């Protein structure tokens, strides 16, 4: 299960890199929290939020994944037009789909602060 869950997360990160969110296996009722988006539910809401940012992404470098059961915590850096943004995200994977995402990063570069 560990390798499968990490692959689901890596596919999600690759979808962001490729600017094509259709590759991401997310549950229809996904719950996500983000320093900018705050708290939301639903795959369409996630895709709408991310669609505003994918054009700003130049690349993603993954440093590590830690997996325990249905949870994967990923440490990575997002190379953006705003600069490099170190990020930590906690994912919950159920039946091969991401059901929860909690993102932790400093939003000031994106917000112009």
C-alpha distances in whole Angstrom, upper triangle without the diagonal:
4,6,5,6,9,10,11,13,14,15,17,19,20,21,23,24,26,27,26,23,23,20,18,16,17,18,21,22,20,21,22,25,26,29,31,30,30,28,27,25,25,23,27,28,25,26,30,29,27,30,32,30,29,32,33,30,31,27,24,23,20,20,17,14,13,9,9,8,8,10,11,15,16,20,22,25,27,30,32,36,36,35,31,29,27,24,21,19,16,14,12,10,10,10,9,12,14,16,17,18,21,23,25,27,31,33,36,36,35,37,40,41
4,6,5,6,9,10,11,12,14,16,17,18,20,22,23,24,26,25,23,23,20,18,16,17,19,22,23,20,21,21,23,25,27,30,29,28,27,27,25,25,23,27,28,24,26,29,28,26,29,31,29,27,31,31,28,28,25,22,20,17,17,14,10,9,6,7,7,8,9,9,12,13,16,18,22,24,27,29,33,33,32,28,26,24,21,18,16,14,13,12,10,12,12,11,13,14,16,17,17,19,20,22,25,28,30,34,33,33,35,38,38
4,6,5,6,9,10,10,12,14,15,16,18,20,21,22,24,23,21,21,18,16,15,17,19,23,24,21,23,23,24,25,28,30,29,29,28,28,26,25,24,27,28,24,25,29,28,25,28,30,28,26,29,29,26,26,23,20,19,15,16,13,10,11,9,11,11,11,12,10,13,13,16,18,21,23,26,28,32,32,31,27,26,24,21,19,17,16,14,14,12,13,13,11,14,14,17,18,18,20,21,23,25,29,30,34,33,32,35,38,38
4,5,5,6,9,10,11,13,14,15,17,19,20,21,22,21,19,19,15,14,12,14,16,20,21,19,20,21,23,24,28,29,28,28,27,26,24,23,21,24,25,22,23,26,26,24,26,29,27,25,28,29,25,26,23,20,20,17,18,15,12,13,10,12,11,10,11,11,14,14,18,19,22,23,26,28,32,32,31,28,26,24,22,20,17,16,13,12,9,11,10,8,10,12,15,16,17,19,21,23,25,29,30,34,33,32,35,37,38
4,5,5,7,9,10,11,13,14,15,17,19,20,21,20,18,18,15,13,11,12,14,18,18,16,17,17,20,21,24,26,24,25,23,22,21,20,18,22,23,19,20,24,23,21,24,26,24,23,26,27,24,25,22,19,18,15,16,14,10,10,8,9,9,7,8,7,10,11,15,17,20,21,24,26,30,30,29,26,24,22,19,16,14,12,9,9,6,9,9,7,9,9,12,13,13,16,17,20,22,26,27,31,30,29,32,34,35
4,5,5,6,9,10,11,12,14,15,16,18,20,19,17,18,15,13,12,14,16,20,20,17,19,18,20,20,23,25,24,25,24,23,22,22,20,23,23,20,20,24,23,20,23,25,23,21,25,25,21,22,19,16,15,12,13,10,7,8,7,10,11,10,9,7,9,9,12,13,17,18,21,23,27,27,26,23,21,19,16,14,12,11,10,10,9,12,13,10,11,11,14,14,14,16,16,18,20,24,25,29,28,27,30,33,33
4,5,5,6,9,10,10,12,14,15,16,18,17,15,15,12,11,10,13,16,19,20,18,20,19,21,22,25,26,25,26,25,24,23,21,19,22,23,20,20,23,23,20,22,25,22,20,23,24,21,21,18,15,15,13,15,13,10,12,11,14,14,12,12,10,12,12,15,15,18,18,21,23,27,28,27,24,22,21,18,17,15,14,12,13,10,13,13,9,11,11,15,16,15,18,18,20,22,26,27,30,29,28,31,33,34
4,6,5,6,9,10,11,13,14,15,16,15,13,13,10,8,7,9,12,15,17,14,16,16,19,19,23,24,22,23,22,21,19,18,15,18,19,16,16,20,20,17,19,22,20,19,22,23,20,21,18,16,16,14,16,14,12,13,12,14,13,11,11,10,12,12,15,15,18,18,21,23,26,27,26,24,22,21,18,16,13,13,10,10,8,10,10,7,7,7,11,12,12,15,16,19,21,25,25,29,28,26,29,32,33
4,5,5,6,9,10,11,12,14,15,15,12,14,11,8,9,10,13,16,17,14,15,14,16,16,20,21,20,21,20,19,18,17,15,18,18,15,15,19,18,15,18,20,18,16,20,20,17,19,16,13,13,11,13,11,9,11,10,13,14,11,10,8,9,8,11,12,14,15,18,20,23,24,23,20,18,17,14,12,10,10,7,9,8,12,13,10,9,8,11,11,10,13,13,16,17,21,22,25,24,23,26,28,29
4,5,5,6,8,10,10,12,14,14,13,14,10,9,10,12,16,19,20,17,18,17,19,19,21,22,22,23,23,22,21,20,18,20,21,17,17,20,19,16,18,20,18,16,19,19,16,16,13,11,11,9,12,11,9,12,12,16,16,15,13,10,11,9,11,11,13,14,16,18,22,23,22,19,18,16,14,14,12,13,11,13,12,15,16,12,12,11,15,15,13,16,15,17,18,22,22,26,24,23,26,29,30
4,5,5,6,9,10,10,12,11,10,10,7,6,8,10,14,17,19,16,18,17,19,19,22,23,22,23,23,21,20,19,16,18,19,16,15,18,18,15,16,19,17,15,18,19,16,17,14,12,13,12,15,15,13,16,15,18,18,16,15,13,14,12,15,14,16,15,18,19,22,24,23,21,20,19,17,16,14,15,12,14,12,15,15,11,11,11,14,15,14,17,17,19,20,24,24,27,26,24,27,29,31
4,5,5,6,9,10,10,10,8,9,7,4,7,8,12,15,16,13,15,14,16,16,19,19,18,20,19,18,17,16,13,15,16,12,12,15,15,12,13,16,14,12,16,17,14,15,13,11,13,12,15,15,13,16,15,18,18,16,14,12,13,11,14,13,14,13,16,17,20,21,21,19,17,17,14,14,12,13,10,12,12,14,15,12,10,9,12,12,11,14,13,16,17,21,20,24,23,21,24,26,28
4,5,5,6,9,10,10,9,12,9,8,11,12,16,18,19,16,17,15,16,15,18,18,18,20,20,19,19,18,15,17,17,14,13,16,15,12,14,16,13,11,14,14,11,12,10,7,9,9,12,13,12,15,16,19,20,17,16,13,12,10,11,10,11,10,12,14,17,18,18,15,14,14,12,12,11,13,12,14,14,17,18,15,13,12,15,14,12,14,13,15,15,18,18,22,20,19,22,24,26
4,5,5,6,8,9,9,11,8,8,11,13,17,19,21,18,20,18,20,19,21,21,21,23,23,22,22,20,17,18,19,16,14,17,17,13,14,17,14,11,14,15,11,12,9,8,10,10,14,15,14,18,18,21,22,20,19,16,16,13,14,12,13,12,13,15,18,20,19,17,16,16,15,16,14,16,15,17,16,19,20,16,15,14,18,18,16,18,16,19,19,21,21,24,22,21,24,26,28
4,5,5,6,5,5,7,5,6,10,11,15,17,19,16,18,17,19,18,21,20,19,21,22,20,19,18,14,15,16,13,11,14,14,11,11,14,12,9,12,14,11,12,11,11,13,14,17,18,17,20,20,23,23,21,19,17,17,15,17,14,15,13,15,15,18,20,20,18,18,18,16,17,15,17,15,17,16,19,19,16,14,13,16,17,15,17,16,19,19,22,21,24,22,20,23,25,28
4,5,5,6,6,10,9,8,12,13,16,18,19,17,18,16,17,15,18,17,16,19,20,19,19,17,14,15,15,12,10,13,12,8,9,11,9,6,9,10,8,10,9,8,12,12,16,17,17,20,21,24,24,21,20,17,17,14,15,13,12,10,11,12,14,16,16,15,14,15,14,15,14,16,15,18,18,20,21,18,16,14,17,16,14,16,14,16,16,18,17,20,18,16,19,22,24
4,5,8,9,12,11,11,15,16,20,21,23,20,21,19,20,18,20,19,19,22,23,22,23,21,18,19,19,16,14,16,15,11,12,13,11,7,9,10,7,7,6,6,10,11,15,17,17,21,22,25,26,24,22,19,18,15,15,12,12,9,10,11,13,15,15,14,14,15,14,16,16,18,18,20,20,23,24,20,19,17,20,20,17,19,16,18,17,19,19,21,19,17,21,22,24
4,5,8,10,9,11,14,16,20,21,23,21,23,21,22,21,23,22,21,24,25,24,23,21,18,18,19,16,14,16,16,12,12,14,12,8,10,12,9,9,9,10,13,15,18,20,20,23,24,27,28,25,24,21,21,18,19,16,15,13,13,13,15,18,18,17,18,19,18,20,19,21,20,22,21,24,24,20,19,18,21,21,19,21,19,22,21,23,22,24,22,20,23,25,27
4,6,9,9,11,14,15,19,20,22,19,21,19,20,19,21,19,19,22,22,21,21,19,16,15,16,14,11,12,13,9,8,10,9,5,7,9,8,10,10,11,15,17,20,22,22,25,25,28,29,26,24,22,22,19,20,17,16,13,13,13,14,17,18,17,17,19,18,20,18,21,20,22,22,24,24,21,19,18,20,20,18,20,18,21,20,22,20,22,20,18,21,22,25
4,5,6,8,12,13,16,17,20,18,20,19,21,20,22,21,19,22,23,20,20,17,14,14,15,13,10,12,13,10,9,12,12,8,10,13,12,13,13,14,17,18,22,23,22,25,25,28,28,25,24,22,22,20,21,19,19,16,17,16,18,20,21,21,20,21,20,21,19,21,19,21,20,22,22,19,17,16,19,19,18,20,19,22,22,24,22,25,23,20,23,25,28
4,5,5,9,10,13,13,16,14,16,15,18,17,20,19,17,20,19,17,16,14,10,11,12,10,7,10,11,8,8,12,11,9,12,14,13,15,15,15,18,18,21,22,21,23,23,25,25,22,21,19,20,18,20,18,18,16,18,17,19,21,22,21,20,21,19,19,17,18,16,18,17,19,19,16,13,13,15,16,15,17,17,20,20,23,21,24,23,20,23,25,28
4,5,8,9,12,13,16,15,17,17,20,20,23,22,20,22,22,19,17,14,11,11,14,12,9,12,14,12,11,15,15,13,15,18,16,18,18,18,20,20,24,24,22,25,24,26,25,22,22,21,22,20,22,21,22,19,21,21,23,25,26,25,23,24,22,22,20,20,18,19,17,18,18,15,13,13,16,17,17,20,20,23,24,26,25,28,27,24,26,29,31
4,6,9,12,14,17,15,18,18,20,20,24,23,21,23,23,20,19,16,13,14,16,13,11,15,16,13,13,17,16,13,16,18,16,18,16,16,18,18,21,21,19,22,21,24,23,20,20,18,20,18,20,19,20,18,20,20,23,25,25,24,23,23,21,21,18,19,16,17,15,17,16,13,11,12,15,17,16,19,19,22,23,26,25,28,27,24,27,30,32
4,6,9,11,14,12,14,14,17,17,21,20,19,20,19,17,16,13,10,12,14,11,10,13,14,12,13,16,15,13,16,18,16,18,16,15,17,16,20,19,17,19,18,21,20,17,16,15,17,15,18,17,19,17,19,20,23,24,24,23,21,21,18,18,15,15,13,14,12,14,14,11,8,8,11,13,12,16,16,19,21,24,23,26,25,23,26,28,30
4,7,9,12,10,13,14,17,18,22,22,20,21,20,17,15,13,10,12,14,12,12,15,16,14,16,19,18,17,20,22,20,22,20,18,20,18,21,20,17,19,17,19,18,14,15,14,16,16,19,19,21,20,23,23,26,27,27,26,24,23,20,19,16,15,12,12,9,10,10,7,5,6,9,12,12,16,17,21,22,26,25,29,28,26,28,31,33
4,6,8,7,10,11,14,16,20,20,17,18,16,14,11,9,7,10,11,9,10,13,14,13,15,18,18,17,20,22,20,22,21,19,21,20,22,21,18,19,18,19,18,14,14,14,16,16,19,19,21,20,23,23,26,27,27,25,23,23,19,18,15,14,10,10,9,10,10,9,5,5,6,9,10,14,15,19,21,24,23,27,27,24,26,30,31
4,5,5,9,11,15,17,21,21,18,18,16,13,10,8,6,10,12,10,12,15,16,15,17,20,20,20,23,25,23,26,25,23,25,23,25,24,21,21,19,20,18,14,15,16,18,19,22,22,24,23,26,26,29,29,30,29,26,25,22,20,17,15,12,10,9,9,9,9,6,6,5,9,11,15,17,21,23,26,25,29,29,27,28,32,33
4,6,9,12,15,18,21,21,18,18,15,12,9,6,5,8,10,10,11,13,15,15,17,19,20,20,23,25,24,27,26,25,27,26,28,27,24,25,23,23,21,17,18,19,21,22,25,25,27,25,28,28,30,30,31,30,28,27,24,23,19,18,15,14,13,12,13,13,9,9,8,11,13,16,18,22,25,27,26,30,30,27,28,32,33
4,6,10,13,16,20,20,16,16,13,10,6,4,6,9,10,10,12,14,15,16,18,20,21,21,25,26,25,28,27,26,28,26,28,27,24,24,22,22,20,17,17,19,20,21,24,25,27,26,29,28,30,30,32,30,27,27,23,22,18,17,14,13,13,12,13,14,11,10,7,9,12,15,17,21,23,26,25,29,29,27,27,31,32
4,6,10,13,17,17,14,14,11,8,5,5,6,9,9,8,11,13,13,14,16,18,19,19,22,23,22,26,24,22,24,23,25,23,20,21,19,19,18,14,14,15,16,18,21,21,23,22,25,25,28,27,28,27,24,23,20,18,14,13,10,10,10,11,13,13,9,7,4,5,8,11,13,17,20,23,22,26,26,24,25,28,29
4,7,10,14,15,12,11,8,6,4,6,8,11,10,9,12,14,13,14,17,18,18,19,23,23,23,26,25,22,24,23,24,23,20,20,19,19,18,15,14,15,16,17,20,21,22,22,25,24,27,26,27,26,22,22,18,16,13,12,10,10,12,13,15,15,12,9,6,5,6,8,11,15,18,20,20,23,24,22,23,27,27
4,7,10,11,9,8,6,5,6,8,9,12,9,7,11,12,11,11,15,16,15,17,20,20,20,23,22,20,21,20,22,21,19,19,18,19,19,16,14,14,14,15,17,18,19,18,22,21,24,23,24,22,19,18,15,13,10,10,9,10,13,15,18,17,13,10,8,6,5,6,8,11,14,17,16,19,21,18,19,23,23
4,7,8,7,5,4,6,9,12,13,14,11,10,13,14,11,12,16,16,15,17,20,20,19,23,22,20,21,20,21,21,19,19,19,20,21,18,15,15,14,15,16,17,18,17,21,20,22,21,22,20,17,16,13,12,10,10,11,12,15,18,21,20,17,13,12,8,6,5,6,9,11,14,13,17,18,16,17,20,20
4,5,5,5,7,9,12,14,14,15,12,10,13,13,10,11,14,14,13,15,18,17,17,20,19,17,19,19,20,20,19,20,20,22,23,20,17,16,15,15,15,15,15,15,18,17,19,17,18,17,14,14,11,11,9,11,12,15,18,20,23,22,19,15,15,11,8,6,5,7,8,10,9,13,14,13,13,17,17
4,6,6,9,12,15,17,18,18,15,13,16,16,12,13,16,15,13,16,19,17,17,20,20,18,20,20,21,21,21,22,23,24,26,23,20,19,17,16,16,16,16,15,18,16,18,16,17,16,13,13,11,12,11,13,15,18,21,24,27,26,23,19,18,15,12,9,7,7,7,8,6,10,12,11,11,14,14
4,6,9,11,14,16,17,17,13,12,14,13,9,11,14,12,11,14,16,15,16,19,20,19,21,21,23,24,23,24,26,27,28,25,23,21,19,19,18,18,17,15,17,16,17,15,17,17,13,15,13,14,14,16,17,20,23,25,28,27,23,20,19,16,13,12,10,10,10,9,7,10,11,9,9,12,13
4,6,7,11,13,14,13,10,9,12,10,7,9,12,11,11,14,17,16,17,21,21,20,22,22,24,24,23,24,25,26,27,24,21,21,19,19,19,19,19,17,19,18,19,17,19,19,16,17,15,16,14,16,16,18,21,23,26,24,21,18,17,14,12,11,10,12,12,13,10,13,15,12,12,16,16
4,7,10,13,15,15,12,11,14,14,11,13,16,15,15,18,20,19,20,24,23,22,24,23,25,25,23,24,24,25,26,23,20,20,19,19,20,20,20,19,22,20,22,20,22,21,18,18,16,15,14,15,16,18,20,22,25,25,21,18,16,13,11,10,10,11,12,13,11,14,17,14,14,18,18
4,7,11,13,14,10,10,14,14,11,14,17,17,17,19,22,22,22,26,25,23,25,24,26,25,23,24,23,24,24,21,19,19,18,19,21,21,22,21,24,23,25,23,25,24,20,20,17,17,14,14,15,15,18,20,23,22,19,16,14,11,10,9,11,13,15,16,15,18,20,18,18,21,21
4,7,9,10,7,8,11,11,10,12,15,15,16,18,21,22,22,25,25,24,26,25,27,26,24,24,24,24,24,21,19,20,19,20,22,22,23,22,25,23,25,24,26,25,22,22,19,18,15,15,15,15,17,18,21,21,17,14,12,10,10,11,12,15,17,19,17,20,22,19,19,23,24
4,7,9,7,7,11,12,11,13,16,17,18,19,23,23,23,27,26,24,27,26,28,26,24,24,23,23,22,19,18,19,20,21,23,23,25,23,26,25,27,27,28,27,24,24,21,20,16,16,14,14,15,16,18,18,14,12,10,9,10,12,14,17,20,22,20,24,25,22,22,26,27
4,5,5,6,9,10,11,12,14,16,18,18,21,23,23,26,25,24,27,25,28,27,24,25,24,24,23,19,19,20,21,21,24,24,25,23,26,25,27,27,29,28,25,25,22,21,18,17,15,14,15,15,17,17,13,11,9,10,11,14,16,19,21,24,22,25,26,23,24,28,29
4,5,5,6,8,10,10,12,15,16,16,19,21,20,23,23,22,24,23,26,25,23,24,23,24,23,19,19,19,20,20,22,22,23,21,24,23,25,26,27,26,24,24,21,20,17,17,14,14,14,15,16,15,11,10,9,10,11,14,16,19,21,24,22,25,26,22,24,27,29
4,5,5,6,9,10,10,13,15,15,18,20,20,23,23,23,26,25,28,28,26,27,26,27,26,23,22,22,23,23,25,24,25,22,24,23,25,25,27,27,24,25,22,22,19,20,17,18,18,18,19,18,15,13,13,14,14,17,17,21,22,24,22,25,25,22,23,26,28
4,5,5,6,9,10,11,13,14,17,19,19,23,23,22,25,25,27,27,25,27,26,27,26,23,22,22,22,22,24,23,23,21,23,22,23,23,25,25,22,23,21,21,18,18,17,17,18,19,21,20,16,14,13,13,13,15,15,18,20,21,19,22,23,19,20,23,25
4,5,5,6,8,10,11,12,15,16,16,20,19,19,21,21,24,23,22,23,23,24,24,20,19,18,19,18,20,19,20,18,20,19,21,21,23,22,19,20,17,17,14,15,14,15,16,17,19,17,14,11,11,11,10,12,12,16,17,19,17,20,21,17,19,22,24
4,5,5,6,9,10,10,13,15,15,18,18,18,21,21,24,24,23,25,24,26,26,22,21,20,20,20,21,20,20,17,19,18,20,20,22,22,20,21,19,19,16,18,16,17,17,19,20,18,15,13,14,14,13,15,15,18,19,21,19,22,21,18,19,23,25
4,6,5,7,9,10,13,14,15,19,20,20,23,24,27,27,26,28,28,29,29,25,24,23,23,22,23,22,22,19,20,18,19,20,22,22,20,22,20,21,19,20,19,20,21,22,24,22,18,16,17,16,15,17,16,19,19,21,18,21,20,17,18,21,23
4,6,6,7,9,12,13,14,17,18,18,21,22,24,25,24,26,26,28,28,24,23,22,21,20,21,19,19,16,18,16,17,17,19,20,17,19,17,18,16,18,17,19,20,22,24,22,19,16,16,15,13,14,13,16,16,17,14,17,17,13,14,18,20
4,5,5,6,9,10,11,14,15,14,18,18,21,22,21,24,24,26,26,23,21,20,19,18,18,17,16,13,15,13,15,15,17,17,15,17,15,16,14,16,16,18,19,21,23,21,17,15,16,15,12,14,12,15,15,16,14,17,16,13,15,18,20
4,5,6,7,10,11,14,15,16,20,21,24,25,24,27,27,29,30,26,25,23,23,21,21,19,18,15,16,14,15,16,18,19,17,20,18,20,18,20,19,21,22,24,25,22,19,18,19,18,16,18,16,18,18,19,17,19,18,14,16,19,22
4,6,7,8,10,14,16,17,20,22,25,26,26,28,29,31,32,28,26,25,24,22,22,20,18,15,15,13,13,14,16,17,16,19,18,20,19,21,21,23,24,27,28,26,22,20,21,20,17,18,16,18,17,17,14,16,15,11,13,15,18
4,5,5,7,11,12,13,16,18,21,23,23,25,26,29,30,27,25,22,21,19,19,16,14,11,12,9,10,11,13,14,13,15,14,17,16,19,19,22,23,26,27,25,22,19,21,19,16,17,14,16,14,15,12,14,13,9,12,14,17
4,5,5,9,10,11,15,17,20,21,22,25,26,28,29,26,24,22,21,18,18,16,14,10,11,9,10,12,14,14,13,16,15,17,17,19,19,22,22,25,26,23,20,18,20,19,17,18,15,17,16,17,15,17,15,12,15,17,20
4,6,8,11,13,17,19,22,24,25,28,29,32,33,30,28,25,24,22,21,18,16,12,11,9,9,11,13,15,15,18,18,20,20,23,23,26,26,29,30,27,24,22,24,23,20,21,19,20,18,19,17,18,15,13,15,17,20
4,7,9,11,15,17,20,23,24,27,28,31,33,30,28,25,23,20,19,16,13,10,8,5,5,8,10,11,12,15,15,18,19,22,22,26,26,29,31,28,25,23,25,23,20,20,17,18,16,16,14,15,12,10,13,14,17
4,6,8,11,14,17,19,20,24,25,28,30,27,25,22,21,17,16,13,11,7,6,4,7,9,10,10,10,13,13,16,16,20,20,23,24,27,29,25,23,21,23,22,19,19,16,17,15,16,14,16,13,11,15,16,18
4,7,10,14,17,19,21,24,26,30,31,29,27,24,22,19,17,13,11,8,5,5,7,10,10,10,11,14,15,18,19,22,22,26,26,29,30,27,25,23,26,25,21,22,19,19,17,18,17,18,15,14,18,18,20
4,7,10,13,16,17,21,23,27,28,26,24,21,19,15,14,10,8,6,5,7,10,12,11,9,11,12,13,16,16,20,20,23,24,27,28,24,23,21,24,23,20,20,17,18,16,17,17,19,16,15,19,20,22
4,6,10,12,14,17,19,23,25,23,20,17,15,12,10,7,6,5,6,9,12,13,12,9,9,10,10,12,13,16,17,20,21,24,25,22,21,19,22,20,17,17,15,15,14,16,16,19,16,16,19,21,22
4,6,9,12,15,18,22,24,23,20,16,14,11,9,6,5,7,8,11,15,16,13,10,10,10,10,12,13,16,17,21,21,25,26,23,22,20,23,21,18,18,16,16,15,17,18,20,18,18,22,23,24
4,6,8,12,14,18,20,19,17,13,11,7,6,4,7,9,11,14,18,18,16,13,12,10,10,10,11,14,14,18,18,22,23,20,20,18,21,19,16,16,14,15,14,17,19,21,20,20,23,25,25
4,7,10,14,17,20,20,17,13,11,8,6,5,8,11,13,17,20,20,17,14,13,10,10,10,12,14,16,19,20,23,25,22,22,20,22,21,18,17,15,15,15,17,20,22,21,21,25,26,26
4,7,10,13,16,16,14,10,8,6,5,7,10,13,16,19,23,23,20,17,15,12,11,10,11,12,13,16,17,21,22,20,20,18,20,19,16,16,15,15,16,19,21,24,23,23,27,28,28
4,6,10,13,13,10,6,6,4,6,9,13,15,18,21,25,24,23,19,17,14,12,10,10,10,10,13,13,17,19,17,17,15,17,16,14,14,14,15,16,20,22,25,24,24,27,29,29
4,7,10,11,8,6,5,6,9,12,16,18,22,24,28,27,25,22,20,16,14,11,11,9,10,12,13,16,18,17,17,15,17,16,14,14,15,15,17,21,23,26,27,27,29,31,31
4,6,7,6,4,6,9,12,15,18,21,24,26,30,30,28,25,22,19,16,13,12,10,9,10,10,13,15,14,15,13,15,14,14,15,16,17,20,23,25,29,29,29,31,34,33
4,6,5,7,9,12,15,18,22,24,27,30,33,32,31,28,25,22,19,16,14,11,11,10,11,13,15,15,16,14,15,15,15,16,18,19,22,25,27,31,31,31,33,36,35
4,6,8,11,14,18,20,24,26,29,31,35,34,33,30,27,25,21,18,16,12,11,9,9,10,12,12,14,13,14,14,15,16,19,21,24,28,29,33,33,33,35,38,37
4,7,10,13,17,19,23,24,28,29,33,32,32,29,26,23,20,17,14,10,8,6,5,6,9,10,10,10,10,10,12,14,17,19,22,26,27,31,31,30,32,35,35
4,7,10,13,16,20,21,25,26,30,29,28,25,22,20,16,13,10,7,6,5,6,9,12,12,11,10,10,9,10,11,13,15,19,22,24,27,28,27,29,32,32
4,6,10,13,16,18,21,23,27,26,25,22,20,17,14,10,8,6,5,6,8,11,14,12,12,10,12,10,10,11,12,14,17,20,22,25,26,25,27,30,30
4,7,10,13,15,19,21,25,24,23,19,16,14,10,7,6,4,6,9,11,15,17,16,15,12,14,11,10,9,10,11,13,17,19,22,23,22,25,27,27
4,6,10,12,16,18,22,21,19,16,14,11,8,6,5,6,8,11,13,17,19,17,16,13,15,13,11,11,10,10,12,16,18,21,21,20,23,25,25
4,7,10,13,16,20,19,17,13,11,8,6,5,7,9,11,15,17,20,23,20,19,17,19,16,13,12,10,10,10,14,16,19,18,19,21,23,23
4,7,10,13,16,16,14,10,9,6,5,6,8,12,13,17,18,22,24,21,20,18,20,18,14,14,11,11,10,13,15,17,16,17,20,21,22
4,6,9,13,12,10,6,5,4,6,8,11,14,16,20,21,25,27,24,23,20,22,20,16,15,12,11,10,12,13,15,13,14,17,18,19
4,6,10,10,8,6,5,6,7,10,12,15,17,21,22,25,27,24,22,20,22,20,16,16,12,12,10,12,12,14,12,12,15,16,18
4,7,8,6,4,6,9,11,14,16,19,21,24,25,29,30,27,25,23,25,23,20,19,16,15,13,14,14,15,12,12,15,16,17
4,5,5,6,7,11,12,16,17,21,22,25,26,30,31,28,26,24,26,24,20,20,16,16,13,13,12,13,10,9,13,13,15
4,6,8,10,14,15,19,20,24,25,29,30,33,35,32,29,27,29,27,23,23,19,19,16,15,13,13,9,9,12,12,14
4,7,8,12,14,17,19,23,24,28,30,33,35,32,30,27,28,26,22,21,17,17,13,12,10,9,6,6,9,8,11
4,6,10,12,16,18,22,24,28,29,33,35,32,30,27,29,26,23,21,18,16,13,12,11,11,7,9,12,11,13
4,6,9,13,16,19,21,25,27,30,32,30,28,25,27,24,21,19,15,14,11,11,11,12,9,10,14,14,14
4,6,10,12,16,18,22,24,28,30,27,25,22,24,21,17,16,12,10,7,7,8,10,8,9,12,13,13
4,7,10,14,16,20,22,26,29,26,24,21,23,20,16,14,11,9,6,8,10,12,11,12,15,16,16
4,7,10,13,16,19,22,25,23,21,18,19,16,12,11,7,6,5,8,10,13,13,13,16,17,17
4,7,10,14,16,20,23,21,19,16,17,14,10,8,6,5,7,10,12,16,16,16,18,21,20
4,6,10,13,16,19,17,15,12,13,10,7,5,4,6,9,12,14,17,18,17,19,22,22
4,7,10,13,17,15,14,10,11,8,6,5,7,8,12,15,17,20,21,20,22,25,25
4,6,10,13,12,10,7,7,6,5,7,9,12,15,18,19,23,23,22,24,27,27
4,7,10,10,8,6,6,5,7,9,12,15,18,22,22,26,27,26,27,31,31
4,7,6,5,5,6,7,9,12,15,18,21,25,25,29,29,28,30,33,33
4,6,5,6,6,9,12,15,18,21,24,28,28,32,33,31,33,36,37
4,6,8,9,13,15,19,21,24,27,31,31,35,35,33,35,38,39
4,7,9,12,14,18,20,23,25,29,29,33,33,31,33,36,37
4,6,9,11,15,17,20,23,26,26,30,30,28,30,33,34
4,6,7,11,13,17,19,23,23,27,27,25,27,30,31
4,7,10,13,17,20,23,23,27,28,25,27,30,31
4,7,10,13,17,20,20,24,25,23,24,28,28
4,6,10,13,16,16,20,21,19,21,24,25
4,7,10,13,14,18,19,18,19,22,22
4,7,10,11,14,15,14,16,19,19
4,7,9,12,14,13,15,18,17
4,6,9,10,10,12,14,14
4,6,7,9,10,11,10
4,6,5,6,9,8
4,5,5,6,5
4,6,5,6
4,6,8
4,6
4
